[in-house]
């Protein structure tokens, strides 16, 4: 039985991999999404990450498709108490921004789509510097007091704004962010490492990185001359053109061979071993893509392997 990881100070205990819901209603229809969710939970998974805006970028979609699919699945399976659901606010076409009114209306809409009475972890998806942190934190605290949200978190925020938010919560005795969802992986380290990572560590927050596999680049399927049929191929392939990307792939291949593991598993294991990281997020549009992701729960890299990957990606 895979041991669960504590999510910062929240008291939530989660599987070592969060399942990303960004593909639900996009590259995975409801039937495929149900199959992926079933396989993930059958393996012991319990942490599903989505956002109210997924997948509004798809022609014909209005946003909220991912939440609706997850809500339908939870209802069909009757397993709501076994799943930790994280969702986000600020980007839904009908609920843009982080004003107090927007946060509260968006949360109610998310609860309806998810078919639930509470959200375990509620993130501000993209910070809006024009809105005072006092207004944002105050609205989130109201949701916690109302029992609609258990814990709050932030994503895509500067260290300065995160610090101001935490200080306000502490000063006023309000709900406090327990996690940060940063863009962080082996080929994208610059935005998180440094001031933001230091603040997360000093504040006792849990980092739950998104783009953990760099849009699929860190699965190893993107190679010179290879053509990959994926909606995210362009975003992933750009890393092939960089010296960093090529160095990282070389070391990933060697470490993967040593463990008889998939390249994706090794990339996730490096991330999971980083200071402050609780669990990485990765998504699968088919059940076939899941085993390599789930295997991170059982792969422990040596200090030497971690160092080699860290140096290759510097």
PyMOL commands that set and color helices and strands:
alter all, ss='L'
color gray80, all
select helices_A, chain A and resi 30-42+65-77+80-82+100-114+133-145+159-172+195-203+214-219+233-241+243-259+263-272+287-298+303-312
alter helices_A, ss='H'
color red, helices_A
select strands_A, chain A and resi 5-6+13-14+17-20+47-49+84-89+91-92+95-96+119-124+149-155+177-181+206-207+280-282
alter strands_A, ss='S'
color yellow, strands_A
deselect
rebuild
show_as cartoon
